[in-house]
Amino acid sequence: MAEPIETQLRQRAGDLGFCELRITRASLPAETGRRLHEAVGDGFHASMGWLQTTLDRRISPDAMWADARSCIMLAMSYTPEMDVMARLEDRSTGVISTYALGRDYHDVIKGRLKTLAGWLAVQTGQDVKVFVDTAPLMEKPLAQRAGLGWQGKHTNLVSREHGSWVFLGAILSAADLTLDEAEVDHCGSCTSCLDICPTRAFPAPYRLDARRCISYLTIEHKGHIDLEFRKAMGNRIYGCDDCLAVCPWNKFAGDAREAKLAARADLVSPRLDDLSALDDQGFRTLFSGSPVKRIGRDRFVRNVMIAVGNSGKAGLVPSAMDLLDDGSAQVRAMAIWALSRLLPQEEFAQLATARRDNEPDEDVKREWDV
């Protein structure tokens, strides 16, 4: 007798590099949609307008695809081998979020999901759709209902076997599959993830205000970064791992199995002076195949300049000086801010007098007065 299709799915998922596969119904309770509406109503989505425009479809998988019956949630571990928080100590280097140190997980996971979903479609004769963080689908609540883990107080998924270090993928199927039990919350009284946040982005447990989140500010935010957050960013130049890294459940996390997600040595602690010198082509070359590439050179170097300003390293003054005439207003603005932090006050004042009136952008010009 052939094994149940769910058992075969798990075996095939393991062969494809996934560490867990669980199945839930392709629907979410009204309470999940209510919380999302509340977050958007409070403005916690910041400039991510797509969250608002896709709200009605996002509240439940079957609102996006009426024929969906089962949701197969998969996890792939990217548990780091290094001490993630230790990288914050050397202020002459930049810190890129752990998830972005290897190949883009979208590229790694999506092809394997398609392979698995294709097999499932043949076996069941039912349509399937695959998702990796690019569609109006609430993967984390679905993962909790499927039993992969639970949404911690930092709003990210936590697994008893893999801690906070998992990527999620989803397959929706029109087939009725056997469902797994949901996971329950195991955070207890712990508030480590909330307490560590440098910008106080959590107004309450299980609520994240993206407008204050360093991951949002360094990746999604397209404009100038408010003065309020710059010092707190430290040398974080793409994303932030603090709330993930301090989770006590990480001590149970096993080793990551997928070699393509392993950290590239040249991205673990890149020197700020080298990153400051990147032009568009150099940026594209360095981050080829990396998720960092999608934010573009200007936003990235903007972040680097903030790290330069927080470095306390006088040796980085030339790196900031070289960018005062950069073609990007964002870069020029943060180069000015970096110099305001690194130069003696009198020297910065003299530089401001010489250059301020030649700046065509009013927002950039105001940085000379900070």
Backbone torsions as a table, in degrees:
resi	resn	phi	psi	omega
1	MET	NA	133.7	-179.7
2	ALA	-67.3	147.5	177.1
3	GLU	-67.9	153.0	177.6
4	PRO	-56.0	148.7	-176.7
5	ILE	-61.0	-31.3	178.7
6	GLU	-65.5	-38.6	177.4
7	THR	-66.1	-42.7	178.0
8	GLN	-63.3	-38.9	177.0
9	LEU	-58.6	-45.3	-178.9
10	ARG	-64.7	-40.5	179.0
11	GLN	-63.9	-45.2	179.7
12	ARG	-66.9	-38.0	177.8
13	ALA	-62.6	-41.6	177.0
14	GLY	-62.0	-40.9	178.3
15	ASP	-64.0	-26.6	-179.1
16	LEU	-89.6	2.0	175.2
17	GLY	100.7	1.7	177.7
18	PHE	-81.3	143.3	-178.2
19	CYS	-92.9	-20.4	179.8
20	GLU	-148.7	149.1	171.2
21	LEU	-141.8	128.4	177.6
22	ARG	-138.3	157.4	-174.0
23	ILE	-124.7	137.5	176.2
24	THR	-137.7	173.1	177.3
25	ARG	-70.6	147.8	-178.0
26	ALA	-83.7	54.4	177.8
27	SER	-156.6	157.0	177.6
28	LEU	-126.6	149.5	-178.7
29	PRO	-68.5	158.8	-178.4
30	ALA	-58.8	-30.8	-178.9
31	GLU	-61.5	-36.3	178.6
32	THR	-63.8	-44.9	177.3
33	GLY	-64.5	-36.6	179.1
34	ARG	-63.4	-41.4	179.4
35	ARG	-65.9	-37.7	177.7
36	LEU	-65.4	-44.4	177.2
37	HIS	-58.1	-41.1	-179.3
38	GLU	-64.5	-43.5	179.6
39	ALA	-62.3	-44.5	179.0
40	VAL	-67.5	-39.3	178.1
41	GLY	-61.8	-31.6	178.2
42	ASP	-83.9	-1.9	179.5
43	GLY	80.2	12.5	-176.7
44	PHE	-68.0	-12.7	179.5
45	HIS	-83.1	-4.8	177.4
46	ALA	56.0	-129.2	-177.1
47	SER	-90.5	7.5	-178.4
48	MET	-80.7	72.7	-174.5
49	GLY	-59.7	-25.3	179.8
50	TRP	-61.9	-25.3	176.5
51	LEU	-65.4	-37.8	179.6
52	GLN	-75.8	-42.4	-176.7
53	THR	-70.3	-22.2	179.9
54	THR	-105.5	13.9	-172.0
55	LEU	-57.1	-47.1	-176.1
56	ASP	-64.1	-34.7	177.8
57	ARG	-80.8	-26.2	-174.1
58	ARG	-76.4	-24.5	-171.1
59	ILE	-65.1	-20.0	178.6
60	SER	-163.1	141.2	-178.5
61	PRO	-56.3	-38.4	-178.3
62	ASP	-74.6	-9.8	171.8
63	ALA	-78.8	-24.6	178.4
64	MET	-88.5	-36.3	179.5
65	TRP	-140.0	104.5	-171.7
66	ALA	-62.6	-27.5	-177.3
67	ASP	-82.2	-7.2	-177.6
68	ALA	-64.2	133.7	178.1
69	ARG	-119.2	-40.4	-177.5
70	SER	-124.7	146.3	176.2
71	CYS	-121.2	118.0	179.5
72	ILE	-98.8	115.0	-179.0
73	MET	-103.7	132.3	-178.1
74	LEU	-124.3	148.9	178.2
75	ALA	-124.4	142.2	173.8
76	MET	-127.9	125.4	-175.5
77	SER	-78.4	142.7	171.1
78	TYR	-132.3	37.1	-178.6
79	THR	-52.3	122.5	-177.8
80	PRO	-74.4	149.2	176.2
81	GLU	-85.0	-21.4	-174.9
82	MET	-93.3	170.2	170.9
83	ASP	-81.5	104.3	-173.4
84	VAL	-61.2	-44.5	-175.4
85	MET	-70.6	-24.7	-178.3
86	ALA	-63.8	-25.1	-178.5
87	ARG	-67.5	-17.3	-179.6
88	LEU	-74.4	-11.9	-172.3
89	GLU	-79.9	-33.6	-178.8
90	ASP	-89.3	98.8	-173.7
91	ARG	-76.8	-0.6	174.5
92	SER	-87.7	-3.5	179.7
93	THR	-121.4	160.4	179.1
94	GLY	-101.5	154.2	179.5
95	VAL	-114.4	119.3	175.7
96	ILE	-102.9	134.6	-178.1
97	SER	-51.6	141.8	-174.6
98	THR	-53.1	-39.2	-176.1
99	TYR	-64.4	-20.7	-175.1
100	ALA	-103.3	12.8	-177.7
101	LEU	-85.3	-14.9	178.4
102	GLY	-113.8	-153.3	177.9
103	ARG	-70.1	156.3	179.2
104	ASP	-59.7	120.5	-175.5
105	TYR	-63.9	-27.2	176.8
106	HIS	-58.1	-45.0	-178.4
107	ASP	-68.1	-38.9	-177.8
108	VAL	-68.4	-44.5	-171.9
109	ILE	-82.0	-39.8	-170.3
110	LYS	-62.2	-42.1	179.5
111	GLY	-61.5	-37.0	-179.6
112	ARG	-74.1	-35.0	174.9
113	LEU	-62.1	-41.3	179.8
114	LYS	-63.1	-38.7	177.8
115	THR	-62.1	-46.6	-178.7
116	LEU	-67.7	-42.5	-179.2
117	ALA	-66.7	-36.6	177.6
118	GLY	-61.6	-42.2	177.5
119	TRP	-63.1	-43.2	-179.4
120	LEU	-62.9	-41.2	-179.9
121	ALA	-61.8	-40.1	179.0
122	VAL	-65.3	-41.9	-176.1
123	GLN	-69.5	-37.2	-174.8
124	THR	-98.7	-20.3	-174.7
125	GLY	71.7	17.5	-177.9
126	GLN	-116.4	151.7	-179.6
127	ASP	-67.5	154.0	178.2
128	VAL	-138.3	158.5	172.8
129	LYS	-140.4	144.6	-178.9
130	VAL	-117.2	150.4	-175.6
131	PHE	-144.1	135.8	173.3
132	VAL	-136.8	77.9	170.5
133	ASP	62.5	24.7	-177.1
134	THR	-130.2	12.8	-177.7
135	ALA	-138.0	165.2	180.0
136	PRO	-72.9	71.9	-178.4
137	LEU	-134.1	129.1	-179.9
138	MET	-88.9	87.4	-173.1
139	GLU	-63.7	-38.2	-174.0
140	LYS	-69.5	-46.4	173.7
141	PRO	-61.1	-37.0	177.6
142	LEU	-66.1	-39.0	178.8
143	ALA	-63.7	-36.6	177.7
144	GLN	-67.8	-43.5	179.1
145	ARG	-66.1	-27.5	178.2
146	ALA	-81.1	-18.3	178.8
147	GLY	100.1	11.1	178.5
148	LEU	-71.7	-29.1	-176.8
149	GLY	173.6	-160.5	177.7
150	TRP	-137.1	156.3	176.2
151	GLN	-78.4	114.8	-178.9
152	GLY	-74.6	-178.5	-179.3
153	LYS	-65.4	-18.6	175.7
154	HIS	-87.2	4.7	177.5
155	THR	76.2	-3.9	176.9
156	ASN	-90.8	162.9	-179.6
157	LEU	-76.4	138.8	175.6
158	VAL	-123.0	132.0	179.3
159	SER	-114.3	141.0	177.4
160	ARG	-67.0	-24.1	-178.9
161	GLU	-97.1	-24.7	-171.7
162	HIS	-128.9	6.3	178.9
163	GLY	61.5	-141.0	-177.9
164	SER	-93.5	0.0	-170.2
165	TRP	-97.8	68.4	177.4
166	VAL	-136.8	141.3	167.9
167	PHE	-93.4	148.5	-179.7
168	LEU	-116.0	144.9	171.8
169	GLY	-135.8	157.6	-177.1
170	ALA	-138.3	144.2	171.3
171	ILE	-124.3	121.7	171.5
172	LEU	-95.3	137.5	-178.8
173	SER	-132.0	144.9	174.3
174	ALA	-80.2	-1.8	179.4
175	ALA	-86.4	149.8	174.1
176	ASP	-89.8	113.5	-179.7
177	LEU	-112.3	161.9	178.3
178	THR	-69.6	130.1	-173.4
179	LEU	-90.7	149.5	175.4
180	ASP	-97.6	164.6	179.9
181	GLU	-77.1	144.5	177.3
182	ALA	-69.7	156.5	174.8
183	GLU	-91.4	153.6	177.0
184	VAL	-106.3	164.5	-177.9
185	ASP	-74.8	126.9	178.8
186	HIS	-116.4	21.2	-179.3
187	CYS	-72.2	-30.8	-178.8
188	GLY	59.9	-136.8	-178.1
189	SER	-91.5	0.5	-177.1
190	CYS	-64.7	136.1	176.0
191	THR	-129.8	23.7	-175.8
192	SER	-56.0	-42.8	-177.2
193	CYS	-66.9	-34.5	179.5
194	LEU	-73.6	-40.5	-175.0
195	ASP	-69.9	-29.4	-174.3
196	ILE	-81.0	-17.9	-172.5
197	CYS	-58.4	120.6	-175.8
198	PRO	-66.1	-25.4	-174.7
199	THR	-113.2	8.0	180.0
200	ARG	53.8	56.9	-176.3
201	ALA	-85.2	-2.8	-179.4
202	PHE	-108.5	101.2	178.7
203	PRO	-69.1	-20.0	177.7
204	ALA	-162.8	160.2	175.4
205	PRO	-55.5	139.0	178.5
206	TYR	71.0	14.3	177.8
207	ARG	-131.4	126.8	-179.1
208	LEU	-119.6	125.1	175.0
209	ASP	-96.0	101.7	-175.3
210	ALA	-58.9	-26.3	-177.7
211	ARG	-62.0	-19.4	-178.9
212	ARG	-111.2	0.2	-173.0
213	CYS	-87.6	129.5	-178.8
214	ILE	-63.2	-34.5	176.7
215	SER	-61.3	-44.7	176.8
216	TYR	-63.8	-48.1	-174.5
217	LEU	-61.4	-39.4	-175.9
218	THR	-86.8	-17.1	-175.6
219	ILE	-114.1	-54.8	-173.2
220	GLU	-87.6	-33.3	-173.7
221	HIS	-71.4	125.8	-172.7
222	LYS	-98.3	-10.9	-176.2
223	GLY	-102.2	-159.8	175.4
224	HIS	-69.3	145.2	177.9
225	ILE	-90.6	128.9	-175.8
226	ASP	-58.9	146.2	-179.8
227	LEU	-55.0	-34.4	-177.4
228	GLU	-55.2	-30.9	-171.5
229	PHE	-102.3	-11.5	-169.4
230	ARG	-64.7	-48.2	-178.3
231	LYS	-62.9	-40.4	-178.4
232	ALA	-65.3	-23.2	-179.4
233	MET	-68.6	-23.7	179.7
234	GLY	57.8	-127.6	178.5
235	ASN	-108.6	24.6	176.2
236	ARG	-79.7	114.6	-173.9
237	ILE	-111.0	-8.2	175.6
238	TYR	-159.6	100.9	179.5
239	GLY	79.8	-178.5	-179.1
240	CYS	-153.3	133.9	-177.8
241	ASP	-108.4	0.9	-167.9
242	ASP	-54.8	-50.2	-175.7
243	CYS	-68.3	-27.9	175.7
244	LEU	-74.6	-44.1	-170.9
245	ALA	-66.8	-29.9	-175.3
246	VAL	-88.4	-2.1	-177.7
247	CYS	-63.8	124.5	-179.2
248	PRO	-60.7	-23.6	-178.9
249	TRP	-70.4	-12.3	178.3
250	ASN	-64.1	-21.4	-178.5
251	LYS	-66.2	-15.6	178.5
252	PHE	-96.0	-4.4	-174.8
253	ALA	-68.5	130.8	177.1
254	GLY	-83.9	176.3	-179.4
255	ASP	-69.8	144.0	174.2
256	ALA	-69.7	144.4	-175.3
257	ARG	-103.8	-20.0	-172.4
258	GLU	-88.8	111.2	-175.8
259	ALA	-62.9	-32.3	-177.4
260	LYS	-67.9	-18.5	178.7
261	LEU	-93.8	-1.1	-179.5
262	ALA	-64.9	146.8	-178.1
263	ALA	-65.3	133.6	172.0
264	ARG	-75.5	132.8	-176.6
265	ALA	-59.2	-35.0	-176.2
266	ASP	-76.5	-8.0	179.6
267	LEU	-108.0	-6.4	-176.5
268	VAL	-66.6	-47.0	179.2
269	SER	-142.4	65.3	-177.5
270	PRO	-69.5	145.1	-178.0
271	ARG	-74.3	136.9	-178.2
272	LEU	-65.0	-34.4	179.7
273	ASP	-66.6	-36.3	177.1
274	ASP	-67.4	-42.3	-178.9
275	LEU	-68.0	-34.3	179.3
276	SER	-63.0	-28.5	-175.4
277	ALA	-85.9	0.6	-176.5
278	LEU	-70.4	127.5	166.9
279	ASP	-93.1	-176.5	-174.2
280	ASP	-61.2	-44.0	-179.3
281	GLN	-66.8	-41.2	178.2
282	GLY	-62.8	-39.2	177.6
283	PHE	-63.1	-46.6	-178.9
284	ARG	-63.6	-36.6	179.9
285	THR	-68.7	-47.1	-178.2
286	LEU	-61.5	-39.8	-173.6
287	PHE	-106.4	25.3	174.7
288	SER	-59.7	127.7	-179.9
289	GLY	80.0	1.0	-177.8
290	SER	-103.9	147.8	175.2
291	PRO	-65.0	-19.5	179.3
292	VAL	-60.8	-31.3	-174.0
293	LYS	-57.7	-29.0	-172.4
294	ARG	-70.8	-18.6	-179.2
295	ILE	-84.7	-12.9	177.6
296	GLY	82.9	159.7	-175.6
297	ARG	-61.8	-43.5	-172.6
298	ASP	-64.2	-47.1	178.6
299	ARG	-64.1	-38.4	-179.0
300	PHE	-64.9	-47.6	-179.0
301	VAL	-68.7	-30.6	170.0
302	ARG	-53.5	-48.1	179.3
303	ASN	-64.1	-40.0	179.8
304	VAL	-61.8	-40.7	179.7
305	MET	-63.5	-35.0	175.6
306	ILE	-65.3	-41.3	176.7
307	ALA	-63.5	-38.3	176.9
308	VAL	-61.1	-44.1	179.2
309	GLY	-63.7	-28.8	179.4
310	ASN	-89.3	-3.3	-171.9
311	SER	-73.8	-30.2	-173.4
312	GLY	70.5	13.0	-175.7
313	LYS	-101.9	107.5	178.9
314	ALA	-61.1	-25.0	179.8
315	GLY	-66.5	-13.1	178.9
316	LEU	-93.7	0.0	177.9
317	VAL	-55.9	-45.5	179.2
318	PRO	-58.9	-34.0	179.2
319	SER	-63.1	-40.8	177.9
320	ALA	-73.2	-40.0	179.5
321	MET	-59.4	-38.9	-178.2
322	ASP	-63.9	-18.6	-175.1
323	LEU	-103.9	6.8	178.8
324	LEU	-66.5	-21.3	178.1
325	ASP	-111.3	20.4	-178.7
326	ASP	-62.4	153.1	-179.6
327	GLY	-70.5	-16.4	-179.5
328	SER	-97.0	126.8	177.5
329	ALA	-63.3	-35.9	178.3
330	GLN	-61.2	-44.1	-179.1
331	VAL	-67.0	-44.8	179.5
332	ARG	-59.6	-43.5	-178.2
333	ALA	-60.6	-45.1	-177.8
334	MET	-77.2	-24.1	172.6
335	ALA	-65.7	-40.8	176.8
336	ILE	-62.5	-45.8	179.7
337	TRP	-61.4	-41.0	178.5
338	ALA	-60.0	-43.6	-179.7
339	LEU	-67.0	-33.4	177.9
340	SER	-63.9	-24.6	-179.9
341	ARG	-91.3	-26.1	-173.0
342	LEU	-100.1	-28.9	-177.2
343	LEU	-88.0	150.4	170.1
344	PRO	-56.3	147.2	-173.9
345	GLN	-54.7	-43.2	-177.9
346	GLU	-66.5	-39.6	-179.8
347	GLU	-66.9	-39.6	177.7
348	PHE	-65.5	-40.2	179.2
349	ALA	-61.0	-40.0	178.5
350	GLN	-65.7	-41.0	178.7
351	LEU	-64.4	-40.7	179.0
352	ALA	-62.2	-42.3	179.3
353	THR	-61.1	-39.8	-176.6
354	ALA	-74.8	-28.1	-169.2
355	ARG	-117.1	-21.9	-170.2
356	ARG	-55.3	-49.0	-173.0
357	ASP	-71.2	-12.4	178.8
358	ASN	-89.9	-3.5	-178.1
359	GLU	-83.9	121.9	-176.0
360	PRO	-78.0	-21.9	-175.8
361	ASP	-94.8	124.1	-175.3
362	GLU	-65.6	-37.7	178.5
363	ASP	-64.1	-40.3	178.3
364	VAL	-68.0	-41.4	-179.1
365	LYS	-57.7	-37.5	-179.7
366	ARG	-65.8	-22.5	179.0
367	GLU	-64.0	-27.7	178.2
368	TRP	-67.1	-19.2	-177.0
369	ASP	-97.9	-3.7	-176.8
370	VAL	-62.6	NA	NA
